[in-house]
């Protein structure tokens, strides 16, 4: 039964925006299983509404998945906490803000809000994926993974180069992730798209684990002169979401010769000048 469930999940993962339709023979070849097994899997998933069969006998994703995705979006504590904060960011800056998680070693965008001053960003969008090494949110998410996990991701996906600024070596990636981990935020400086930059910061759950990342994406000519303010804004926004999810760190500070307790959500944050 477990193998059947695994194969069913593998079938669903085959469907992408680049190839939204599959036939029995193609599925059998992709999963290296007999055609009879592929046919049985596709037919069963279609009967449950997870796939739909076309008039040509091929298969597409079914509407039951849309229903399930809406349930996920409506019930997600992360999204409930992040949306109001993202809305305030967009209202204040007029730029685009993203919320992303790490799935299969890639950045998966789970929310995107675009402001009235924002540059159109076609590579990102709710449900879209990008390699993690070249985006601000991706660097944040990778920086809080064990290095062995990061190496495994690089071995599987490589270091795809989008622009001359994209990280091109494992050593360069390691140095960048260490810097991100130490300072508490990350930049994408025209690494995915020439003319586009972003600042990103981690979101933590109540146990302190980094579960997501949030970013502000800004045209390069507006980013560089405002980098300090943008960094402060996104770090504060991510901190607020983390607090909504129950995360905080109590720090001790000395005031007037007495030790007092202060509340700080994300340790190690510094803002460059």
Number of C-alpha atoms within 10 A of each C-alpha: 6 7 8 11 11 10 17 16 11 14 20 16 9 15 15 12 9 6 9 11 17 19 17 21 15 14 21 17 12 13 13 10 13 13 15 11 15 24 16 12 19 24 17 14 20 18 13 11 15 19 21 21 20 12 7 7 10 15 21 20 20 17 13 15 14 12 11 12 12 12 11 12 14 11 11 12 12 20 17 15 16 23 16 13 18 27 17 12 22 20 14 11 17 19 20 26 26 23 28 26 23 21 11 9 22 20 28 24 23 19 21 19 19 21 17 11 13 17 16 13 13 7 10 17 16 14 13 17 19 18 21 26 33 27 27 27 33 28 28 32 30 26 26 17 12 9 14 9 12 21 15 12 19 19 11 11 14 15 19 16 15 14 13 12 15 20 20 15 11 16 10 10 22 16 10 19 25 16 14 24 19 14 16 20 30 28 25 23 23 20 22 24 20 14 15 20 25 29 28 33 33 32 31 25 18 14 10 16 13 20 16 25 27 31 34 29 24 27 21 18 11 12 21 14 10 12 20 14 13 22 24 17 20 25 24 17 24 27 21 20 26 27 20 18 20 14 20 21 14 11 12 11 11 10 9 6 7 8 10 11 12 11 10 13 22 22 13 10 17 13 14 10 6
